Amino acid sequence: MPTLQFKGKSIIWNHHLSVPYHALESAPELDFQPEKADGNLIIEGDNLLALKALLPIYAGKIKCIYIDPPYNTGNEGWVYNDNANSPLLRDWLGKEVGRDDLTRHDKWLCMMTPRLKLLRELLSEDGAIFISIDDNEVHHLRAAMDEIFGEENFVVTVIWHKMDSPKNTADYFSEDHDYIVVYAKIKTIWSPNLLPRTEDMKARYKNPDNDPRGHWLLSDLAARNYYSQGTYPITTPSGKVISGPPAGSYWRVSKKKFEELDRDNRIWWGKGDVRPGIKRFLSEVREGIVPQTIWRWQEVGSTRNAKQNLSRLLAKEPGEEIFTTPKPTELVKRIIQIAADKDSIILDSFSGSGTTAQAVLDLNKEDGGNRRFIIVQMAEATPAEPQKNICKDITRERVKRAIEKYGYASGFAYQPVGPAMDAETLLAGQLPEAGQFGRYVFYLCTGGQSAAPLQALADNLYLVGESGEAGVYLIYSPDYETLTRLALNLEAAEKITADEEKKRRIVYAPACFLDEEYLRAKNIEFVGIPYGLFQRKGGEA
């Protein structure tokens, strides 16, 4: 398979592995109707760090991912901020990527690669990712996705007709479309949902002969696909003989099948001696329709619609532009209809104005679903605008106002990305909540998720989860002074081994006061916090 080469690739290709896990901090003052949140989550912070933070809880659990990354036109003002251990990439840090930047495509690929790798880890085996893009990077994106997701998992490229009127000021062509690139985690087990028929589609079905089976749509009897039994003559009710199908085509059914359909009043002869057709009854067709690859703005909204709808929610005065490139709610709803079930988790790690969250809530209201959203957005503060916070002031506010205005029976939790859960941070006294740290420890040890609720992990007697023949335990407190006095001692070991089973026990603790002989007898493996924890690097339990 051909591979894509770009400056910084060898440095960035496995960068996601070196990114430390981070805690997600509580911000109850920014939650909205948390009693109705039911897993809905807005995360403020760098999406690379946020995606890594989500792994211990959501790896392999996200059914549908939609992202709208920078198109890299040179007008977005995005900044490369991934602090990889490389002089080249460090030289890029904090610098706005403009159109005259000769390395802008390299920077874009270096930014996207680790995020795409983490997004793939978060996808369920039967999940799919949809990515909005335009001509600036679609070819690079396809090549990168082929390497990361596998070219065999490419599904389709959708064309979204986004403009509801042409740009007469364009220099060459009015660019009226964007792309949505679709990849499955495993294409052989992923399948799209059918889309509901619109009222216009249903209106095409008529019943001119008052057939008791209801409305029907006429289907052509002839088709261009070769069919060995599809070349017979047909005699019309008036006695005229139609010698065979039109040149270059074949009847869809055999003569025997045709006669059966005619006896069952499923052949429509029309008026006169015209070629007959087959009646397709609305009551007998599939519940929905197979998604197509061209989505017109009349069906899924235009960029102008998206800006207008956002302004209705957030604008302080008429005509105020809140966000440069929001996506229409109907566009994202269509993606969710195709790729998610009614109880799926939908993730958007470039959430912008929060369209994905509103699309999830709107679809739940329409069909009674219980879909949940996780959206991630940076604050995007700058030295010139240190108080700027797009996530809090636009993303969160849009979702909050949409809930209020449209009566969505829902809410959300708001969680900023917190400190890294690494040795340096722990030793500095920045300690994560017990529940989060318990899930992180279990994931790092086993690669899986603990099924216990966060509060249960915080309140339990050491056990954070089981994997195969091993139990994973944590002796920990988020209070630094308390943590310095905790250890795997005889009292803790007796509680951990009280079930008297001979299973392997992996115990994470700040210190151990038991000798090796006792640990072997009780089948206990001690892992020290912090150093031992970070030396394991995700080893199997």
Protein Blocks (a to p, Z undefined) as FASTA:
>chain_A
ZZdddehklmmmmmmmmpccddddddfklgghkllnnopacdeddfklmmmmmmmmmgop
afbdcddddehlopnopacfbdcdbfklmmmgopacdfklmklmmmmmmmmmmmmmmmmm
mpcfkbccdddddfklmmmmmmmmmmmnopklpfbdcdddfbfbdcfkbfkbccfbdcdd
dddfblmlgccddddddfklmmmpccfkopanbpcddddfbdfbdcfklmcccddfkopa
cfbdcehiacfbdfklmmmmmmnopacebgajddcdddddfklmcfbdcddfbdcfklno
pfklmmmmmmmmmombghiafbfbbcdfklmmmmmmmmpcfkbccddfblonommmmmmm
mmmmmnopacdcdddddfkiafklmmbcfklmmmmmmmmmmmmmnopacddddddddddd
dfklmmnopacdfklmmmmmmmmmnopacfbdfklmmmmghiabdehjbccdddddfbfk
lmmmgccdfklmmmmmmnopabdcddddfbdcbdfklmmmnopacdddfklmmmnnopaZ
Z
